[in-house]
Amino acid sequence: AAWLCENSCADKVFFCNSGAESNEAAIKLARRHAHNRGITDPVIITAESSFHGRTLATVTATAQPKYHKGFTYGGEMVRGFRYSPYNDEDALKKLVEEINTTPEEDAKAGRKRGLAAIMLEPLQGEGGIRPGTPSFFQTARSLCDQSGALLMCDEVQVGMGRSGSLWGHQQLGVTPDVFTSAKALGGGVPIGAMLARGEAADVFGPGDHASTYGGNPLACAAGLAVATYLSENDVLSNVRARGEQLSEGLEKIAKKYPSVLGEVRGWGLLKGVAIRDDAGCTAAELVGDAMKQGLLLVAAGPSVVRFVPPLIVNESEIDDALKRFEAAIASRVS
């Protein structure tokens, strides 16, 4: 906890076991914070094509209908979530204005609707490796400040160095009130964390939230070992260098096979390459082709192939991966 706070904007940390749990904690914190401000109907905004987890609340926050199928009640998921297009400042402003206006009937009944939080991934992973824009996140920050709401960043995939910065929001020039971490945090050992600063760090009181195995000695020892290695071995420099190498290599392959591949995008060692609509194959099919070449990749939606190599990957390993990926594309074209 001390290392996380010393190396971020956070004042306090809540430990749990996964990314979904850390986001669930953030959602509960945002609702409690809103209720403390007299809001009876708190609303959390998330972005279309987002991914925040698979618990009932976090999958509701995940603005992708395919993940909601079969989990609704009367056609509804958990109430209190609204969705807005990612990187669309005007749409976000309009939605916040709507949320902060309580319907007349509800107001007569003594209810008050208001913005509890805006919860965003600094870079959308499942949404197609789409980095946020600084202006969009700065708008979100400003709207939260004006509304008394919390800006929350889901750093589960992009945090702990994968972007080339320790935290993804550092790429965007904003400071969130709450952010979440997991995945790389434990180097393979299950651990999640919700981090908060300022007023947000004091919202929960004793008994408001808990996790049976949160903060257990094994998970925290693993997390501290990861943090120590990151600090003592300048892993972030490697992420940036290998990320540039990977981007350059993917762009060369995309130029060689323009009938199949499109834009290369992402940060650090979280990169995606788009598959053209008329390529005649899906991202999942290309992932299968790459596997035949001995390369493990993963799709990010139907039309983006995602590269998420280890943060300690070396130059020759990136070269080898690029050769195998090109061989997979060549086999598809031929």
C-alpha positions as a LaTeX table, in Angstrom:
\begin{tabular}{lrrr}
\hline
Residue & $x$ (\AA) & $y$ (\AA) & $z$ (\AA) \\
\hline
Ala1 & 0.00 & 0.00 & 0.00 \\
Ala2 & 2.82 & 2.41 & 0.85 \\
Trp3 & 4.55 & 1.77 & $-2.49$ \\
Leu4 & 1.33 & 2.30 & $-4.44$ \\
Cys5 & 0.59 & 5.57 & $-2.68$ \\
Glu6 & 4.16 & 6.81 & $-3.00$ \\
Asn7 & 4.09 & 6.06 & $-6.74$ \\
Ser8 & 0.68 & 7.51 & $-7.58$ \\
Cys9 & $-1.76$ & 10.25 & $-6.67$ \\
Ala10 & $-3.51$ & 7.96 & $-4.16$ \\
Asp11 & $-3.77$ & 8.50 & $-0.42$ \\
Lys12 & $-5.30$ & 5.12 & 0.47 \\
Val13 & $-5.59$ & 1.62 & $-1.04$ \\
Phe14 & $-8.27$ & $-1.05$ & $-0.69$ \\
Phe15 & $-7.03$ & $-4.55$ & $-1.58$ \\
Cys16 & $-9.15$ & $-7.31$ & $-3.10$ \\
Asn17 & $-8.56$ & $-10.24$ & $-5.46$ \\
Ser18 & $-9.30$ & $-9.19$ & $-9.05$ \\
Gly19 & $-9.97$ & $-6.35$ & $-11.44$ \\
Ala20 & $-13.73$ & $-6.90$ & $-11.29$ \\
Glu21 & $-13.64$ & $-6.66$ & $-7.49$ \\
Ser22 & $-11.59$ & $-3.49$ & $-7.58$ \\
Asn23 & $-14.06$ & $-1.90$ & $-10.01$ \\
Glu24 & $-16.99$ & $-3.13$ & $-7.90$ \\
Ala25 & $-15.42$ & $-1.36$ & $-4.92$ \\
Ala26 & $-15.06$ & 1.83 & $-6.97$ \\
Ile27 & $-18.72$ & 1.66 & $-8.02$ \\
Lys28 & $-19.84$ & 1.25 & $-4.40$ \\
Leu29 & $-17.60$ & 4.11 & $-3.31$ \\
Ala30 & $-19.04$ & 6.39 & $-6.01$ \\
Arg31 & $-22.60$ & 5.59 & $-4.92$ \\
Arg32 & $-21.85$ & 6.19 & $-1.25$ \\
His33 & $-20.10$ & 9.46 & $-2.09$ \\
Ala34 & $-23.16$ & 10.59 & $-4.07$ \\
His35 & $-25.56$ & 9.62 & $-1.29$ \\
Asn36 & $-23.44$ & 11.63 & 1.13 \\
Arg37 & $-24.17$ & 14.62 & $-1.13$ \\
Gly38 & $-27.92$ & 14.05 & $-0.92$ \\
Ile39 & $-28.32$ & 12.27 & $-4.26$ \\
Thr40 & $-30.93$ & 9.51 & $-4.03$ \\
Asp41 & $-30.57$ & 8.38 & $-7.65$ \\
Pro42 & $-26.81$ & 8.34 & $-8.38$ \\
Val43 & $-25.74$ & 7.71 & $-11.96$ \\
Ile44 & $-22.35$ & 6.46 & $-13.16$ \\
Ile45 & $-21.34$ & 7.15 & $-16.75$ \\
Thr46 & $-19.15$ & 4.65 & $-18.60$ \\
Ala47 & $-18.08$ & 4.57 & $-22.22$ \\
Glu48 & $-19.52$ & 2.58 & $-25.06$ \\
Ser49 & $-17.37$ & $-0.45$ & $-25.95$ \\
Ser50 & $-15.85$ & $-0.41$ & $-22.46$ \\
Phe51 & $-15.01$ & $-3.43$ & $-20.32$ \\
His52 & $-14.99$ & $-3.30$ & $-16.52$ \\
Gly53 & $-15.54$ & $-6.88$ & $-15.33$ \\
Arg54 & $-18.00$ & $-9.75$ & $-15.05$ \\
Thr55 & $-19.74$ & $-9.25$ & $-11.71$ \\
Leu56 & $-23.31$ & $-8.01$ & $-12.10$ \\
Ala57 & $-22.47$ & $-4.36$ & $-11.47$ \\
Thr58 & $-19.22$ & $-4.31$ & $-13.44$ \\
Val59 & $-20.73$ & $-6.12$ & $-16.41$ \\
Thr60 & $-23.51$ & $-3.51$ & $-16.35$ \\
Ala61 & $-20.82$ & $-0.84$ & $-16.38$ \\
Thr62 & $-19.40$ & $-2.66$ & $-19.40$ \\
Ala63 & $-21.28$ & $-0.94$ & $-22.21$ \\
Gln64 & $-21.36$ & $-3.91$ & $-24.58$ \\
Pro65 & $-24.78$ & $-5.61$ & $-25.01$ \\
Lys66 & $-23.19$ & $-8.96$ & $-25.88$ \\
Tyr67 & $-21.99$ & $-9.26$ & $-22.28$ \\
His68 & $-25.47$ & $-8.45$ & $-20.91$ \\
Lys69 & $-27.33$ & $-11.18$ & $-22.78$ \\
Gly70 & $-28.97$ & $-13.62$ & $-20.39$ \\
Phe71 & $-28.25$ & $-11.57$ & $-17.25$ \\
Thr72 & $-31.08$ & $-9.01$ & $-17.28$ \\
Tyr73 & $-34.18$ & $-8.72$ & $-15.11$ \\
Gly74 & $-37.15$ & $-7.58$ & $-17.15$ \\
Gly75 & $-34.72$ & $-6.51$ & $-19.84$ \\
Glu76 & $-32.72$ & $-4.34$ & $-17.43$ \\
Met77 & $-29.28$ & $-4.67$ & $-15.93$ \\
Val78 & $-28.30$ & $-2.95$ & $-12.66$ \\
Arg79 & $-29.87$ & 0.51 & $-12.61$ \\
Gly80 & $-27.86$ & 3.69 & $-12.32$ \\
Phe81 & $-25.54$ & 3.37 & $-15.31$ \\
Arg82 & $-25.56$ & 5.43 & $-18.52$ \\
Tyr83 & $-23.28$ & 5.10 & $-21.54$ \\
Ser84 & $-21.59$ & 7.69 & $-23.73$ \\
Pro85 & $-19.35$ & 7.36 & $-26.82$ \\
Tyr86 & $-15.65$ & 7.18 & $-26.00$ \\
Asn87 & $-13.64$ & 10.31 & $-26.82$ \\
Asp88 & $-16.82$ & 12.30 & $-27.68$ \\
Glu89 & $-16.71$ & 15.42 & $-25.52$ \\
Asp90 & $-19.99$ & 16.95 & $-26.72$ \\
Ala91 & $-21.97$ & 13.75 & $-26.09$ \\
Leu92 & $-20.49$ & 13.50 & $-22.59$ \\
Lys93 & $-21.40$ & 17.10 & $-21.76$ \\
Lys94 & $-24.95$ & 16.59 & $-22.97$ \\
Leu95 & $-25.39$ & 13.40 & $-20.95$ \\
Val96 & $-24.04$ & 14.95 & $-17.75$ \\
Glu97 & $-26.45$ & 17.88 & $-18.13$ \\
Glu98 & $-29.35$ & 15.44 & $-18.53$ \\
Ile99 & $-28.32$ & 13.35 & $-15.53$ \\
Asn100 & $-27.97$ & 16.40 & $-13.29$ \\
Thr101 & $-31.57$ & 17.41 & $-14.03$ \\
Thr102 & $-34.03$ & 15.51 & $-11.83$ \\
Pro103 & $-37.33$ & 14.64 & $-13.58$ \\
Glu104 & $-40.19$ & 16.72 & $-12.16$ \\
Glu105 & $-42.18$ & 13.73 & $-10.87$ \\
Asp106 & $-39.13$ & 12.36 & $-9.04$ \\
Ala107 & $-38.34$ & 15.76 & $-7.54$ \\
Lys108 & $-41.91$ & 16.02 & $-6.18$ \\
Ala109 & $-41.41$ & 12.62 & $-4.55$ \\
Gly110 & $-38.30$ & 13.93 & $-2.78$ \\
Arg111 & $-35.80$ & 12.22 & $-5.04$ \\
Lys112 & $-32.71$ & 13.78 & $-6.55$ \\
Arg113 & $-30.82$ & 12.48 & $-9.56$ \\
Gly114 & $-27.20$ & 13.40 & $-10.09$ \\
Leu115 & $-23.85$ & 12.36 & $-11.48$ \\
Ala116 & $-21.98$ & 10.05 & $-9.11$ \\
Ala117 & $-18.94$ & 9.35 & $-11.28$ \\
Ile118 & $-17.50$ & 9.07 & $-14.74$ \\
Met119 & $-15.65$ & 5.76 & $-15.01$ \\
Leu120 & $-13.30$ & 5.33 & $-17.97$ \\
Glu121 & $-10.44$ & 3.19 & $-19.21$ \\
Pro122 & $-7.46$ & 5.40 & $-20.19$ \\
Leu123 & $-7.14$ & 3.04 & $-23.15$ \\
Gln124 & $-9.99$ & 0.74 & $-24.16$ \\
Gly125 & $-8.75$ & $-2.84$ & $-24.42$ \\
Glu126 & $-11.76$ & $-4.99$ & $-25.28$ \\
Gly127 & $-13.08$ & $-1.98$ & $-27.18$ \\
Gly128 & $-10.36$ & $-2.30$ & $-29.82$ \\
Ile129 & $-7.14$ & $-0.84$ & $-28.31$ \\
Arg130 & $-8.39$ & 2.74 & $-28.46$ \\
Pro131 & $-6.39$ & 5.29 & $-26.45$ \\
Gly132 & $-8.28$ & 8.10 & $-24.80$ \\
Thr133 & $-7.59$ & 11.65 & $-25.91$ \\
Pro134 & $-6.26$ & 14.19 & $-23.40$ \\
Ser135 & $-9.02$ & 16.66 & $-24.26$ \\
Phe136 & $-11.76$ & 14.06 & $-23.62$ \\
Phe137 & $-10.34$ & 13.12 & $-20.25$ \\
Gln138 & $-9.80$ & 16.75 & $-19.30$ \\
Thr139 & $-13.45$ & 17.40 & $-20.17$ \\
Ala140 & $-14.47$ & 14.46 & $-18.00$ \\
Arg141 & $-12.34$ & 15.86 & $-15.15$ \\
Ser142 & $-13.96$ & 19.28 & $-15.50$ \\
Leu143 & $-17.50$ & 17.85 & $-15.60$ \\
Cys144 & $-16.85$ & 15.82 & $-12.45$ \\
Asp145 & $-15.47$ & 18.89 & $-10.66$ \\
Gln146 & $-18.48$ & 20.97 & $-11.66$ \\
Ser147 & $-20.89$ & 18.22 & $-10.54$ \\
Gly148 & $-19.13$ & 17.25 & $-7.31$ \\
Ala149 & $-18.70$ & 13.77 & $-8.80$ \\
Leu150 & $-15.71$ & 11.43 & $-8.98$ \\
Leu151 & $-13.49$ & 10.76 & $-11.98$ \\
Met152 & $-12.55$ & 7.07 & $-11.86$ \\
Cys153 & $-10.02$ & 5.34 & $-14.12$ \\
Asp154 & $-10.05$ & 1.60 & $-14.74$ \\
Glu155 & $-6.33$ & 0.77 & $-14.93$ \\
Val156 & $-6.78$ & $-3.01$ & $-14.66$ \\
Gln157 & $-5.28$ & $-3.74$ & $-18.07$ \\
Val158 & $-3.20$ & $-0.68$ & $-18.86$ \\
Gly159 & $-1.82$ & 0.07 & $-15.38$ \\
Met160 & 1.40 & $-1.10$ & $-13.71$ \\
Gly161 & 3.59 & $-0.05$ & $-16.58$ \\
Arg162 & 1.98 & $-1.54$ & $-19.67$ \\
Ser163 & 1.37 & 1.87 & $-21.26$ \\
Gly164 & 4.99 & 2.96 & $-20.85$ \\
Ser165 & 4.00 & 5.03 & $-17.82$ \\
Leu166 & 3.29 & 3.44 & $-14.48$ \\
Trp167 & $-0.38$ & 4.45 & $-14.82$ \\
Gly168 & $-2.32$ & 4.98 & $-18.01$ \\
His169 & $-3.93$ & 8.22 & $-16.86$ \\
Gln170 & $-0.45$ & 9.76 & $-16.73$ \\
Gln171 & $-0.50$ & 9.60 & $-20.54$ \\
Leu172 & $-3.52$ & 11.90 & $-20.54$ \\
Gly173 & $-2.55$ & 14.66 & $-18.12$ \\
Val174 & $-5.43$ & 14.11 & $-15.69$ \\
Thr175 & $-5.57$ & 13.13 & $-12.03$ \\
Pro176 & $-8.46$ & 10.80 & $-11.13$ \\
Asp177 & $-10.13$ & 10.67 & $-7.74$ \\
Val178 & $-10.19$ & 6.87 & $-7.88$ \\
Phe179 & $-8.39$ & 4.32 & $-10.00$ \\
Thr180 & $-8.22$ & 0.55 & $-10.02$ \\
Ser181 & $-5.49$ & $-2.01$ & $-10.65$ \\
Ala182 & $-5.08$ & $-5.79$ & $-10.94$ \\
Lys183 & $-3.61$ & $-8.15$ & $-13.59$ \\
Ala184 & 0.09 & $-7.15$ & $-13.62$ \\
Leu185 & $-0.12$ & $-5.97$ & $-10.02$ \\
Gly186 & 0.60 & $-9.45$ & $-8.66$ \\
Gly187 & 2.69 & $-10.89$ & $-11.49$ \\
Gly188 & 0.30 & $-13.84$ & $-11.82$ \\
Val189 & $-0.86$ & $-14.03$ & $-8.19$ \\
Pro190 & $-4.50$ & $-12.88$ & $-7.78$ \\
Ile191 & $-4.66$ & $-9.36$ & $-6.36$ \\
Gly192 & $-6.68$ & $-6.25$ & $-7.09$ \\
Ala193 & $-6.62$ & $-2.75$ & $-5.67$ \\
Met194 & $-8.83$ & 0.30 & $-5.59$ \\
Leu195 & $-6.87$ & 3.48 & $-4.94$ \\
Ala196 & $-8.40$ & 6.80 & $-3.91$ \\
Arg197 & $-7.23$ & 10.29 & $-3.06$ \\
Gly198 & $-8.52$ & 13.27 & $-1.15$ \\
Glu199 & $-12.18$ & 13.27 & $-0.19$ \\
Ala200 & $-12.78$ & 10.01 & $-2.06$ \\
Ala201 & $-10.26$ & 8.23 & 0.19 \\
Asp202 & $-12.41$ & 8.95 & 3.25 \\
Val203 & $-15.82$ & 7.85 & 1.93 \\
Phe204 & $-15.80$ & 4.29 & 3.26 \\
Gly205 & $-16.05$ & 3.73 & 6.99 \\
Pro206 & $-15.62$ & 0.50 & 8.98 \\
Gly207 & $-17.90$ & $-2.21$ & 7.62 \\
Asp208 & $-18.89$ & $-0.34$ & 4.46 \\
His209 & $-16.89$ & $-2.64$ & 2.22 \\
Ala210 & $-14.65$ & $-5.66$ & 2.67 \\
Ser211 & $-13.02$ & $-8.62$ & 0.92 \\
Thr212 & $-12.29$ & $-11.89$ & 2.73 \\
Tyr213 & $-8.87$ & $-12.43$ & 1.18 \\
Gly214 & $-8.13$ & $-8.81$ & 0.34 \\
Gly215 & $-4.66$ & $-7.77$ & 1.49 \\
Asn216 & $-3.59$ & $-11.30$ & 2.39 \\
Pro217 & 0.17 & $-11.78$ & 3.02 \\
Leu218 & 0.82 & $-13.96$ & $-0.06$ \\
Ala219 & $-0.82$ & $-11.59$ & $-2.55$ \\
Cys220 & 0.75 & $-8.50$ & $-1.02$ \\
Ala221 & 4.20 & $-10.12$ & $-0.95$ \\
Ala222 & 3.81 & $-10.91$ & $-4.65$ \\
Gly223 & 2.64 & $-7.39$ & $-5.38$ \\
Leu224 & 5.56 & $-5.86$ & $-3.52$ \\
Ala225 & 7.99 & $-8.15$ & $-5.37$ \\
Val226 & 6.55 & $-6.97$ & $-8.70$ \\
Ala227 & 6.74 & $-3.34$ & $-7.61$ \\
Thr228 & 10.34 & $-3.74$ & $-6.45$ \\
Tyr229 & 11.37 & $-5.36$ & $-9.72$ \\
Leu230 & 9.69 & $-2.63$ & $-11.74$ \\
Ser231 & 11.51 & 0.04 & $-9.74$ \\
Glu232 & 14.97 & $-1.55$ & $-9.61$ \\
Asn233 & 15.18 & $-2.75$ & $-13.23$ \\
Asp234 & 13.83 & 0.27 & $-15.12$ \\
Val235 & 11.14 & $-1.85$ & $-16.72$ \\
Leu236 & 9.29 & 1.23 & $-17.99$ \\
Ser237 & 12.19 & 2.12 & $-20.29$ \\
Asn238 & 12.05 & $-1.37$ & $-21.75$ \\
Val239 & 8.29 & $-1.08$ & $-22.25$ \\
Arg240 & 8.70 & 2.17 & $-24.16$ \\
Ala241 & 11.59 & 0.90 & $-26.32$ \\
Arg242 & 10.01 & $-2.45$ & $-27.14$ \\
Gly243 & 6.67 & $-0.74$ & $-27.72$ \\
Glu244 & 8.22 & 1.53 & $-30.34$ \\
Gln245 & 9.90 & $-1.49$ & $-31.93$ \\
Leu246 & 6.61 & $-3.38$ & $-32.03$ \\
Ser247 & 4.73 & $-0.43$ & $-33.54$ \\
Glu248 & 7.34 & 0.12 & $-36.23$ \\
Gly249 & 7.35 & $-3.56$ & $-37.12$ \\
Leu250 & 3.56 & $-3.81$ & $-37.26$ \\
Glu251 & 3.33 & $-0.69$ & $-39.41$ \\
Lys252 & 5.80 & $-2.20$ & $-41.91$ \\
Ile253 & 3.74 & $-5.39$ & $-42.08$ \\
Ala254 & 0.52 & $-3.38$ & $-42.48$ \\
Lys255 & 2.04 & $-1.46$ & $-45.41$ \\
Lys256 & 3.13 & $-4.75$ & $-47.00$ \\
Tyr257 & $-0.34$ & $-6.28$ & $-46.65$ \\
Pro258 & $-2.74$ & $-3.32$ & $-47.03$ \\
Ser259 & $-5.57$ & $-5.59$ & $-48.19$ \\
Val260 & $-5.63$ & $-7.24$ & $-44.74$ \\
Leu261 & $-4.24$ & $-4.83$ & $-42.13$ \\
Gly262 & $-5.11$ & $-1.25$ & $-41.26$ \\
Glu263 & $-4.20$ & 1.14 & $-38.45$ \\
Val264 & $-1.69$ & 0.26 & $-35.74$ \\
Arg265 & $-2.52$ & 1.90 & $-32.41$ \\
Gly266 & $-1.99$ & 1.69 & $-28.66$ \\
Trp267 & 0.56 & 2.57 & $-25.99$ \\
Gly268 & 3.71 & 0.84 & $-24.77$ \\
Leu269 & 3.27 & $-2.91$ & $-24.86$ \\
Leu270 & $-0.47$ & $-2.85$ & $-25.43$ \\
Lys271 & $-0.84$ & $-2.58$ & $-29.19$ \\
Gly272 & $-3.56$ & $-3.38$ & $-31.66$ \\
Val273 & $-3.65$ & $-3.70$ & $-35.43$ \\
Ala274 & $-6.96$ & $-3.25$ & $-37.19$ \\
Ile275 & $-8.25$ & $-5.79$ & $-39.71$ \\
Arg276 & $-9.81$ & $-4.26$ & $-42.82$ \\
Asp277 & $-13.53$ & $-4.78$ & $-43.29$ \\
Asp278 & $-12.91$ & $-6.37$ & $-46.69$ \\
Ala279 & $-9.97$ & $-8.53$ & $-45.54$ \\
Gly280 & $-12.04$ & $-11.70$ & $-45.75$ \\
Cys281 & $-11.17$ & $-12.76$ & $-42.21$ \\
Thr282 & $-11.79$ & $-11.78$ & $-38.61$ \\
Ala283 & $-9.34$ & $-10.92$ & $-35.87$ \\
Ala284 & $-10.09$ & $-14.25$ & $-34.21$ \\
Glu285 & $-9.20$ & $-16.11$ & $-37.39$ \\
Leu286 & $-5.89$ & $-14.26$ & $-37.65$ \\
Val287 & $-5.19$ & $-15.09$ & $-34.02$ \\
Gly288 & $-5.71$ & $-18.74$ & $-34.97$ \\
Asp289 & $-3.30$ & $-18.37$ & $-37.89$ \\
Ala290 & $-0.70$ & $-16.82$ & $-35.59$ \\
Met291 & $-1.08$ & $-19.68$ & $-33.14$ \\
Lys292 & $-0.15$ & $-22.10$ & $-35.91$ \\
Gln293 & 3.06 & $-20.09$ & $-36.25$ \\
Gly294 & 3.75 & $-20.43$ & $-32.52$ \\
Leu295 & 2.63 & $-16.92$ & $-31.61$ \\
Leu296 & 0.01 & $-16.26$ & $-28.92$ \\
Leu297 & $-2.18$ & $-13.22$ & $-29.56$ \\
Val298 & $-5.74$ & $-12.27$ & $-28.62$ \\
Ala299 & $-8.55$ & $-10.51$ & $-30.45$ \\
Ala300 & $-9.85$ & $-7.16$ & $-29.18$ \\
Gly301 & $-13.32$ & $-7.25$ & $-30.68$ \\
Pro302 & $-14.07$ & $-8.66$ & $-34.14$ \\
Ser303 & $-11.62$ & $-6.54$ & $-36.09$ \\
Val304 & $-8.51$ & $-5.83$ & $-33.99$ \\
Val305 & $-5.63$ & $-8.18$ & $-33.17$ \\
Arg306 & $-4.14$ & $-7.37$ & $-29.77$ \\
Phe307 & $-0.47$ & $-7.68$ & $-28.78$ \\
Val308 & 0.24 & $-7.81$ & $-25.01$ \\
Pro309 & 3.75 & $-9.23$ & $-24.59$ \\
Pro310 & 5.46 & $-9.46$ & $-21.19$ \\
Leu311 & 6.85 & $-6.18$ & $-19.91$ \\
Ile312 & 10.32 & $-7.78$ & $-19.79$ \\
Val313 & 10.25 & $-8.94$ & $-23.43$ \\
Asn314 & 13.55 & $-8.32$ & $-25.24$ \\
Glu315 & 14.46 & $-6.98$ & $-28.68$ \\
Ser316 & 15.07 & $-10.36$ & $-30.32$ \\
Glu317 & 11.78 & $-11.73$ & $-28.99$ \\
Ile318 & 9.85 & $-8.82$ & $-30.52$ \\
Asp319 & 11.63 & $-9.44$ & $-33.84$ \\
Asp320 & 10.70 & $-13.11$ & $-33.65$ \\
Ala321 & 7.06 & $-12.28$ & $-32.88$ \\
Leu322 & 6.88 & $-9.91$ & $-35.84$ \\
Lys323 & 8.29 & $-12.58$ & $-38.19$ \\
Arg324 & 5.74 & $-15.10$ & $-36.97$ \\
Phe325 & 2.89 & $-12.61$ & $-37.35$ \\
Glu326 & 3.98 & $-11.76$ & $-40.88$ \\
Ala327 & 4.10 & $-15.46$ & $-41.71$ \\
Ala328 & 0.53 & $-15.79$ & $-40.43$ \\
Ile329 & $-0.62$ & $-12.93$ & $-42.64$ \\
Ala330 & 1.27 & $-14.30$ & $-45.64$ \\
Ser331 & $-0.39$ & $-17.69$ & $-45.24$ \\
Arg332 & $-3.80$ & $-16.01$ & $-45.21$ \\
Val333 & $-3.04$ & $-13.91$ & $-48.33$ \\
Ser334 & $-1.58$ & $-16.79$ & $-50.32$ \\
\hline
\end{tabular}
